[in-house]
Amino acid sequence: MGIKSFFKNAFKDMKESAKEQHKVDKANFAAAKAESKAQFAEAKAMGNPKTHKAAMQAERNKQIKAANERTAAANARIEAAKKK
């Protein structure tokens, strides 16, 4: 392999790599753009009192469920400790 063919292959590889990286960059840009639109839509929806109230209630329900699960686990540990 001569130096000429070495550089020819190297530049060909760089060109292909640049094309593939461009595809990745385009996909990442499209994803970022879609995420931005989704965040804007969510923020706009939170401006509506009914939507905001429903979202807050869902978050509170999630927290209550997690607290109840923690309480049940603690009670199970207490019962296991009493049996020893």
N, C-alpha and C positions, 0 to 999 in steps of 0.2 A: 504494500500500500504506500503510495507516494504521498508527499505532503499536500499535493493538489487535491487528491481524492479525500484525504483526511479533512481538509477544510471544507470541501464540498459537502461531505456527510455531516460535518459539525453544523454548518449553516442550515442544512436541510432539517436536522433535528431541532435546531432552535426555532425555525419557522413553524414546524409542526407543534412544538411546545407552546409557542405564542398563540397559535390558533386555538388550541385546546384551553389555554388559560383564558382566552377571550370568551369562550363558551361558558366557562365557570363564572367569570365576572358578570356576564349577562344574566346568568341564572341567579346569582347572588343579588344583583341589582333588582331583578324582578321580584324576588322574595322580600327584600327590604321595602320595596315600593308597596307591595301587597300588605305587609305588616303595618306600614305607616297608615294606609287607608283603613285597615281594621281598627287600629288604635283611635283614629279620628272618629270613626263611626261609633265606637264604644263610648268615647268621651261625649259625643253629641247626644247619644242615647241617655247618658247619665244626667244630662241637662233636664230631662223629663222627670218630674217628681215621682211618677208611678214606677218608671223603670228603675230609678235610683232606690226607691223603697223596696222593690222586689229583690234587687241585687243585695241590698243590705240584709234583708230577711234571710235570703239564701245563705249568706256568709254566717249569720248568727246561728242558723240551723246546723250548719257544718261544724261550728265551734261547739255547740251543745252536744252533738253526736260524739265528737272527739272526747269531750269531757266525760260523757257517760261511759265510753269505752275505757277510759283511764280509771274511772271509779270502779268499774266491774273488775278490771285487772288487779287493782289494789285490794279489793275485797277478796278475790281469789287468793292472793298472796297472804292475806291475813288468815284465811281459813287454813291454808297449807301450813302456816307457822303454828297455828293452834294444835294441829294434829301431831306435830313433832313432839 
